[in-house]
Amino acid sequence: MQVLRSIWETLDWALTQKRSGLKIGLVPTMGYLHEGHLTLVRQARQACDRVIVSIFVNPTQFGPGEDYDDYPRDLERDCALLEGEGTDAVFAPAVTEMYPEGYNTYVEAFGEITEKLCARSRPHHFRGVTTVVSKLFNICVPDIAFFGWKDAQQLLIIKKMVRELNFPLEVRGVDIVREADGLALSSRNVYLSPQNRTAALVLSRSLQLVRERIEAGERDALELKSWLRASIEKQPPAVIDYVEIVETSELKDIEQLSGQVLIAVAVKFDKTRLIDNIMVEV
Ligand code: AMP
């Protein structure tokens, strides 16, 4: 497995694969890998001839006062895990490689899809995401890029960006990977105290109960949202950032559930903000 640090050697690696007619799968990550990330890597391994994983804690997607400095990092451990999955290359650039002095070009998607859910409390987050992902697409030249449904809003924004900017690649979504007790895997779970780790189970449990209520025939989004809110609020120290039920093209609010529906929550447990969601076909 090659560990690539510079943009030019990565582009050279990618173009060499392409010239040999090989299909490249890209898995963009911020590192501190867990089974969720590794599931993306396995899907890339199955679908593509060459797999490249990027590891980059992207400063432009963090706002002031967020956890950029504290975000967990362990490149050596990540590389060992990726080697074990048969990854061909890791792209792990320095911040100055991606954003040299004077850097001032951004890719930004507009519309409701980038203004709701996570964007309300993280106003510049998605501009940072679309910028870094565009750069990664240009550097790694993937045929297929793999993203998790864990970050459903991010995945939908990237799919839209790829469509609208005509990036010549396919974006593939991978289902959320959970712990045996239901907690969605996240690099941020390491911040949770044992008590908060238990409290955080309220997210997956409440979402599962909402799914059951929908399966039993409930279609009123307001009713489901207020039930979900109440269920989460009952679990201290949970503080809700948002509870939303939206359609999946522009993330518009809906009153009656029909078609593909995203039920998404963001909740703080002390300083740790967790997100989770379910997708329901009504
Ligand atoms: P991150 O390192 O948090 O930026 O995540 C890198 C990629 O892994 C993103 O596409 C995430 O959606 C995906 N991912 C993170 N956690 C999970 C999970 N529990 N299940 C599936 N995909 C995940």
Residues whose N, C-alpha, C, O or C-beta is under 5 A from the ligand:
A	BS01	AMP	P28 T29 M30 G31 G36 H37 F146 F147 G148 W149 K150 D151 V174 D175 I176 V177 A184 L185 S186
